Amino acid sequence: MDALRTLHGALAPGGYLVDTQPLSPRPPVFAGGERLGSLDMREWAGTIASMDVQIERALDEGLFALEAQRWLVVNDVWDNGTECIEEVGDWEGTKVPRALAAKIRTAPPPITLEQEVRLRLLART
């Protein structure tokens, strides 16, 4: 909540805060049109749930008004499996199951990850 208060103070009256969050707890990974498996982002989903509570508090307190909310599928694409595993392995709350990592390493490029993302536009009140 402290971060949201800080952001509220930094925004001009009528300014906007854009909140984007990946929501898929088990987003699928593809290569060559075939599904290789799914990442484990359940820990990250718990983080998002905690953040949502704070956003709701900020809305209830009148710091922000929810102007718009949309869901979309975003594709992350890598040219090789090693690059994918290294990058995704650094994501907070995300695990690459061992069997999936082995498939990704040997899969033909491109490697594609499909994630449902929520986009919210919050107006400073």
Secondary structure, 3 states (H helix, E strand, C coil): CHHHHHHHHHCCCCCEEEEEEECCCCCEEEECCEEEEECECHHHHHHHHHHHHHHHHHHHCCCEEEEEEEEEEEEEEECCHHHHHHHHHCCCCCECCHHHHHHHHHCCCCEEEEEEEEEEEEEEC
